[in-house]
Amino acid sequence: MKIKRFLGTDIRQAMRKVRESLGEDAVILSNKRVNGGVEVIAAVDYDESAIYDQQPGVENATSQNSARGQNQEPVKPKVVWSQEPTLLEMKGELRSMRGLLETQLANLTAVDFEVKHPLQHQMQQRMSKLGFGKALSSQLIEKLPNEGNIEDLWRRMLGKLAINVKVTDDDILTNGGVIALIGPTGVGKTTTIAKLAARFALRFGNRSVALISTDSYRIGAHEQLKAYARILDVPFKFVNTRAGLDDALAAFSDRRLVLIDTAGMSQRDMRLSKHLELLGYDRAEVATYLVVSTTSRLSGLNDVVATYKKFNVKGCILTKIDESTCLGSALDVVIRHNLPVAYVSDGQRVPEDLQPARSHTLVSRSVVIMQDNADLLEDGIPMHSAGEAGG
């Protein structure tokens, strides 16, 4: 083992001398500040046992262990590496430099892609402004031709989006049944139930509808749904046990549509599974729909859908479209999870602001929303209806 002492005005200069003299395999044994700079002790061909042999007390400890018994291993002292502030500072700077280099390499890759594939790059930019993530955008762009007119390709892309957005064709208001709406807090489940109930009552009469609330987590939460039931002149029950739900469903067995409101819970709430067990979401007679706010970010929406899909979700209802600034994020998530859209809600009016989902209308609406938000536009993307788009 070769040990040398190096002096430098700062740690960088000392480390540079170490590398120049001993190479990249050198091991720093110690460093300290001295008059005029920093002293670094470094070694090459490092033998850890030599450190132990030179440390006081090691020989005595070994002798004592031998006296106690030959089968007992000698005590091996620990090597404590220096935490000198200058070294820690240097490590931090190296991490920062690495992050900067990775960012620059990513930018170079993006520039290289733009130069080699200008049409695909423009399509990726437009999809991003619609609110779609890079993964789904790239997957759809790969299916388009590598050449042609950008506007023709854009129309084809909108057509592909419309094909990939699945809908349920107004199944709730057509077929009725026992329908439970689930989802995070504040997405508009109770108002959506009121809209569905009002629409169904207008179509088949108020004797065909009944409402149930299982929300016992918020104080007085079921009072809002009870008020809607009173206005619509339909029966209402509040339950907070599975047995109570069984009794309510039995009492409403003559109703063509029974709508169940649930407590709004975050997808990360530990009580979520327990609460939804009350519904018996595994029951064949209960169809569960997820209510999703289109004002949420892509990552949040994906997290919500990924969690709630485990509860046998049949479809989803998109709400707050009138407040959304990026409808494409919601469309990205429903396409990615193959989740059919049943209805869309774009206001608070009951029952006017609720329409059956239409895939071409949703894609066209996402383009309109993008156009309305001028701060998202940089290259003047034209607005085309998805109905005009080719497949």
C-alpha positions as CSV (number, residue, x, y, z in Angstrom):
1,M,0.0,0.0,0.0
2,K,1.3,3.4,-1.0
3,I,0.2,6.4,1.2
4,K,0.9,10.0,0.3
5,R,0.1,13.4,1.7
6,F,-1.2,16.2,-0.5
7,L,-1.7,19.9,0.1
8,G,-3.9,22.3,-1.8
9,T,-5.4,25.7,-1.4
10,D,-8.9,24.1,-1.4
11,I,-10.3,20.6,-1.5
12,R,-10.7,20.6,-5.3
13,Q,-7.0,21.3,-5.9
14,A,-6.0,18.7,-3.4
15,M,-8.3,16.1,-5.0
16,R,-6.9,17.0,-8.4
17,K,-3.3,16.3,-7.1
18,V,-4.5,13.0,-5.7
19,R,-5.9,11.9,-9.0
20,E,-2.9,13.0,-10.9
21,S,-0.5,11.2,-8.6
22,L,-2.3,8.1,-7.5
23,G,-5.0,7.7,-10.2
24,E,-8.8,7.1,-10.0
25,D,-8.4,4.1,-7.6
26,A,-7.0,6.2,-4.8
27,V,-8.7,6.0,-1.4
28,I,-9.0,9.1,0.8
29,L,-7.9,8.1,4.3
30,S,-8.4,11.6,5.9
31,N,-8.5,15.3,5.2
32,K,-8.3,18.4,7.4
33,R,-7.8,22.1,7.2
34,V,-4.2,23.4,7.7
35,N,-2.6,26.7,7.4
36,G,-2.8,27.8,3.8
37,G,-5.4,25.2,2.7
38,V,-6.4,21.6,3.0
39,E,-4.4,18.5,3.7
40,V,-5.5,15.1,2.2
41,I,-4.0,11.7,3.1
42,A,-4.6,9.2,0.3
43,A,-3.6,5.7,-0.5
44,V,-3.4,3.4,-3.5
45,D,-3.3,-0.4,-3.5
46,Y,-5.3,0.0,-0.3
47,D,-5.2,-2.9,2.2
48,E,-7.9,-2.5,4.9
49,S,-6.1,-5.0,7.2
50,A,-3.0,-2.7,7.3
51,I,-5.2,0.0,9.0
52,Y,-6.3,-2.5,11.7
53,D,-2.7,-3.6,12.3
54,Q,-1.5,-0.1,12.8
55,Q,-4.4,0.9,15.2
56,P,-3.5,0.9,18.9
57,G,-5.4,-1.7,20.9
58,V,-5.9,-4.1,18.0
59,E,-3.0,-6.4,18.9
60,N,-4.1,-6.5,22.6
61,A,-7.6,-7.3,21.5
62,T,-6.5,-10.1,19.3
63,S,-4.3,-11.6,22.0
64,Q,-7.1,-11.5,24.5
65,N,-9.4,-13.2,22.0
66,S,-6.8,-15.9,21.5
67,A,-6.6,-16.5,25.2
68,R,-10.3,-16.9,25.5
69,G,-10.5,-19.5,22.8
70,Q,-9.2,-20.3,19.3
71,N,-12.7,-20.5,17.8
72,Q,-13.6,-16.9,18.7
73,E,-13.0,-14.4,15.9
74,P,-10.9,-11.3,16.7
75,V,-12.7,-8.0,17.3
76,K,-12.5,-5.9,14.1
77,P,-12.5,-2.2,14.6
78,K,-14.7,0.0,12.3
79,V,-13.2,2.5,9.9
80,V,-15.1,5.8,10.3
81,W,-14.8,7.8,7.1
82,S,-14.5,11.5,7.3
83,Q,-17.6,13.8,7.1
84,E,-15.6,16.9,6.5
85,P,-17.8,19.7,5.3
86,T,-15.8,20.4,2.2
87,L,-16.2,16.8,1.0
88,L,-19.9,16.9,1.7
89,E,-20.1,20.2,-0.3
90,M,-18.2,18.6,-3.1
91,K,-20.6,15.6,-3.2
92,G,-23.6,18.0,-3.4
93,E,-22.0,19.9,-6.2
94,L,-21.4,16.6,-8.1
95,R,-25.0,15.6,-7.7
96,S,-26.1,19.0,-9.0
97,M,-23.8,18.7,-12.0
98,R,-25.1,15.2,-12.7
99,G,-28.7,16.5,-12.7
100,L,-27.8,19.3,-15.0
101,L,-26.1,16.9,-17.4
102,E,-29.1,14.6,-17.4
103,T,-31.4,17.5,-18.2
104,Q,-29.1,18.7,-21.0
105,L,-29.0,15.2,-22.5
106,A,-32.8,14.9,-22.4
107,N,-33.0,18.3,-24.1
108,L,-30.5,17.2,-26.8
109,T,-32.5,14.0,-27.3
110,A,-35.7,16.1,-27.8
111,V,-34.0,18.4,-30.2
112,D,-32.6,15.5,-32.1
113,F,-36.1,13.9,-32.4
114,E,-37.5,17.3,-33.6
115,V,-34.9,17.5,-36.3
116,K,-35.3,13.9,-37.5
117,H,-39.1,13.6,-37.1
118,P,-40.6,17.1,-37.4
119,L,-44.2,15.9,-38.1
120,Q,-44.2,13.5,-35.1
121,H,-42.7,16.3,-33.0
122,Q,-45.5,18.7,-33.9
123,M,-48.1,16.0,-33.2
124,Q,-46.6,15.4,-29.8
125,Q,-46.7,19.1,-29.0
126,R,-50.4,19.3,-30.0
127,M,-51.3,16.2,-28.0
128,S,-49.5,17.7,-25.0
129,K,-51.5,20.9,-25.2
130,L,-54.7,18.9,-25.4
131,G,-53.6,17.4,-22.0
132,F,-52.5,13.9,-23.2
133,G,-49.5,12.3,-21.6
134,K,-46.4,11.4,-23.6
135,A,-46.9,7.6,-23.3
136,L,-50.3,7.5,-24.9
137,S,-49.5,10.2,-27.4
138,S,-46.4,8.3,-28.6
139,Q,-48.4,5.1,-28.9
140,L,-51.0,6.8,-31.1
141,I,-48.5,8.8,-33.1
142,E,-46.6,5.6,-34.1
143,K,-49.7,4.4,-35.9
144,L,-49.8,7.5,-38.2
145,P,-47.8,7.9,-41.4
146,N,-44.3,9.4,-41.2
147,E,-45.0,12.0,-43.9
148,G,-47.9,14.1,-45.2
149,N,-49.7,17.3,-44.3
150,I,-49.7,18.1,-40.6
151,E,-53.4,19.2,-40.7
152,D,-54.4,15.9,-42.3
153,L,-52.5,14.0,-39.8
154,W,-54.0,16.0,-37.0
155,R,-57.6,15.2,-38.2
156,R,-56.7,11.6,-38.3
157,M,-55.3,11.7,-34.8
158,L,-58.6,13.3,-33.5
159,G,-60.5,10.5,-35.3
160,K,-58.3,7.9,-33.6
161,L,-58.9,9.5,-30.2
162,A,-62.6,9.4,-30.8
163,I,-62.4,5.7,-31.7
164,N,-60.5,5.0,-28.5
165,V,-62.9,6.7,-26.1
166,K,-65.4,4.1,-25.1
167,V,-69.0,5.1,-24.1
168,T,-71.9,3.3,-22.5
169,D,-74.7,4.7,-24.7
170,D,-77.0,6.2,-22.0
171,D,-77.3,2.8,-20.3
172,I,-78.4,4.1,-16.8
173,L,-81.4,6.2,-18.1
174,T,-82.3,3.5,-20.6
175,N,-82.1,0.4,-18.5
176,G,-82.4,1.6,-14.9
177,G,-81.2,-0.8,-12.2
178,V,-79.4,-0.3,-8.9
179,I,-76.7,2.2,-9.5
180,A,-74.0,3.3,-7.0
181,L,-71.8,6.4,-7.6
182,I,-68.4,6.4,-6.0
183,G,-65.4,8.7,-6.2
184,P,-63.3,11.2,-4.3
185,T,-64.8,14.1,-2.3
186,G,-65.9,17.2,-4.2
187,V,-66.4,15.6,-7.6
188,G,-70.2,16.1,-7.7
189,K,-71.6,12.7,-6.9
190,T,-74.7,14.0,-5.1
191,T,-75.6,16.5,-7.8
192,T,-75.1,13.9,-10.5
193,I,-77.5,11.5,-8.7
194,A,-80.1,14.3,-8.6
195,K,-79.7,14.9,-12.3
196,L,-80.0,11.2,-13.2
197,A,-83.0,10.9,-10.9
198,A,-84.7,13.9,-12.4
199,R,-84.1,12.7,-16.0
200,F,-85.4,9.3,-15.2
201,A,-88.5,10.7,-13.4
202,L,-89.2,12.9,-16.4
203,R,-89.0,9.9,-18.7
204,F,-90.7,7.2,-16.7
205,G,-92.5,9.0,-13.8
206,N,-91.3,9.7,-10.2
207,R,-92.8,6.4,-9.0
208,S,-90.0,4.7,-10.9
209,V,-87.1,6.2,-8.9
210,A,-85.7,5.9,-5.3
211,L,-82.6,7.4,-3.6
212,I,-80.3,6.0,-1.0
213,S,-77.4,7.6,0.8
214,T,-74.6,5.8,2.6
215,D,-72.5,8.9,3.5
216,S,-72.1,8.9,7.2
217,Y,-68.7,10.5,7.2
218,R,-69.7,14.1,6.7
219,I,-72.1,15.8,9.1
220,G,-75.5,16.1,7.5
221,A,-74.1,14.9,4.2
222,H,-77.3,12.9,3.3
223,E,-79.5,16.0,3.9
224,Q,-78.6,17.4,0.5
225,L,-79.8,14.2,-1.3
226,K,-82.9,14.1,1.0
227,A,-83.7,17.6,-0.1
228,Y,-83.5,16.6,-3.8
229,A,-85.7,13.6,-3.1
230,R,-88.3,15.9,-1.5
231,I,-88.2,18.2,-4.5
232,L,-88.6,15.3,-7.0
233,D,-91.2,13.6,-4.8
234,V,-89.3,10.3,-4.7
235,P,-88.6,8.1,-1.7
236,F,-85.3,8.3,0.2
237,K,-83.4,6.2,2.8
238,F,-80.2,6.8,4.7
239,V,-78.3,3.6,5.6
240,N,-75.0,3.0,7.3
241,T,-74.8,-0.8,7.5
242,R,-74.9,-3.6,5.0
243,A,-78.0,-5.0,6.6
244,G,-79.7,-1.6,6.3
245,L,-78.8,-1.4,2.6
246,D,-80.3,-4.9,2.1
247,D,-83.5,-3.7,3.7
248,A,-83.6,-0.5,1.7
249,L,-83.1,-2.4,-1.6
250,A,-85.8,-4.8,-0.7
251,A,-88.2,-1.9,0.1
252,F,-87.4,-0.3,-3.3
253,S,-87.5,-3.5,-5.3
254,D,-90.5,-2.2,-7.3
255,R,-88.5,0.9,-8.5
256,R,-87.0,0.8,-12.0
257,L,-84.0,2.9,-10.9
258,V,-82.4,3.0,-7.4
259,L,-79.5,5.5,-7.1
260,I,-77.0,5.1,-4.2
261,D,-74.9,8.0,-3.1
262,T,-71.6,7.2,-1.2
263,A,-69.1,9.1,0.9
264,G,-66.5,11.1,-1.0
265,M,-63.1,9.6,-0.1
266,S,-59.5,10.1,-1.3
267,Q,-58.1,7.2,-3.2
268,R,-55.4,7.1,-0.4
269,D,-58.0,7.0,2.5
270,M,-57.5,3.8,4.5
271,R,-61.3,3.7,5.1
272,L,-62.2,3.5,1.5
273,S,-62.4,-0.3,1.1
274,K,-64.3,-0.7,4.4
275,H,-66.9,1.9,3.3
276,L,-67.4,0.4,-0.2
277,E,-67.8,-3.0,1.4
278,L,-71.1,-1.6,2.7
279,L,-72.2,-1.4,-0.9
280,G,-71.4,-5.0,-1.6
281,Y,-69.7,-3.8,-4.8
282,D,-69.3,-7.5,-5.7
283,R,-73.1,-7.9,-5.8
284,A,-74.4,-8.7,-9.3
285,E,-77.4,-6.3,-8.8
286,V,-75.3,-3.2,-8.0
287,A,-73.7,-1.4,-11.0
288,T,-70.9,0.9,-9.8
289,Y,-69.9,4.0,-11.6
290,L,-66.9,6.2,-10.8
291,V,-67.4,10.0,-10.8
292,V,-64.3,11.9,-12.0
293,S,-63.7,15.6,-12.0
294,T,-62.1,16.8,-15.2
295,T,-60.4,19.7,-13.4
296,S,-57.8,17.4,-11.9
297,R,-54.3,16.9,-13.2
298,L,-53.3,13.9,-15.3
299,S,-51.3,12.2,-12.5
300,G,-54.1,12.7,-10.0
301,L,-56.8,11.4,-12.3
302,N,-54.7,8.3,-13.1
303,D,-54.2,7.6,-9.4
304,V,-57.9,7.9,-8.8
305,V,-59.0,5.7,-11.6
306,A,-56.3,3.1,-10.9
307,T,-57.5,2.8,-7.3
308,Y,-61.2,2.9,-7.8
309,K,-61.2,0.5,-10.7
310,K,-60.6,-2.3,-8.2
311,F,-64.2,-2.0,-7.0
312,N,-65.8,-3.5,-10.1
313,V,-66.4,-0.1,-11.8
314,K,-68.6,-0.5,-14.9
315,G,-68.0,3.0,-16.2
316,C,-67.4,6.6,-15.3
317,I,-69.1,10.0,-15.3
318,L,-67.0,13.0,-16.1
319,T,-68.0,16.2,-14.2
320,K,-67.1,19.9,-14.1
321,I,-66.3,20.1,-17.8
322,D,-67.5,23.7,-17.7
323,E,-64.6,24.4,-15.2
324,S,-62.0,22.2,-17.0
325,T,-59.0,23.8,-18.7
326,C,-57.6,20.6,-20.0
327,L,-60.2,17.9,-20.9
328,G,-57.6,15.8,-22.7
329,S,-56.1,14.6,-19.3
330,A,-59.4,12.9,-18.4
331,L,-59.7,11.4,-21.9
332,D,-56.1,10.1,-21.6
333,V,-56.9,8.3,-18.4
334,V,-60.2,6.7,-19.6
335,I,-58.5,5.5,-22.8
336,R,-55.5,4.2,-20.8
337,H,-57.7,2.2,-18.4
338,N,-60.2,1.2,-21.0
339,L,-63.0,2.8,-18.8
340,P,-66.2,3.6,-20.7
341,V,-67.7,7.1,-20.2
342,A,-71.4,7.1,-19.4
343,Y,-72.3,10.7,-18.9
344,V,-70.8,14.2,-18.8
345,S,-71.8,17.0,-16.5
346,D,-71.0,20.6,-17.4
347,G,-72.8,22.7,-14.8
348,Q,-74.9,22.7,-11.6
349,R,-78.4,22.9,-13.2
350,V,-80.6,19.9,-12.4
351,P,-81.3,18.1,-14.7
352,E,-80.2,20.2,-17.7
353,D,-76.4,20.0,-17.3
354,L,-76.1,16.2,-17.9
355,Q,-75.7,14.5,-21.2
356,P,-74.9,11.0,-22.4
357,A,-71.3,10.7,-23.4
358,R,-70.5,10.8,-27.1
359,S,-66.9,10.0,-28.0
360,H,-66.6,12.5,-31.0
361,T,-68.2,15.2,-28.9
362,L,-65.8,14.7,-26.1
363,V,-62.8,14.9,-28.4
364,S,-64.2,18.0,-30.1
365,R,-64.9,19.6,-26.7
366,S,-61.3,19.0,-25.6
367,V,-60.1,20.9,-28.7
368,V,-62.5,23.8,-28.0
369,I,-61.3,24.0,-24.4
370,M,-57.7,24.0,-25.6
371,Q,-58.5,26.8,-28.0
372,D,-60.3,28.8,-25.3
373,N,-57.2,28.7,-23.1
374,A,-55.0,30.9,-25.3
375,D,-52.1,30.8,-22.9
376,L,-51.6,27.1,-23.8
377,L,-51.3,28.0,-27.5
378,E,-48.0,28.9,-29.1
379,D,-48.3,27.7,-32.7
380,G,-51.9,28.4,-33.6
381,I,-53.3,24.9,-33.6
382,P,-56.5,24.9,-35.8
383,M,-59.7,23.6,-34.3
384,H,-61.2,20.6,-36.1
385,S,-64.2,18.6,-35.1
386,A,-63.6,15.0,-34.3
387,G,-66.6,14.3,-36.5
388,E,-64.7,15.6,-39.5
389,A,-61.6,13.4,-38.7
390,G,-60.7,10.4,-40.6
391,G,-60.0,7.0,-38.9
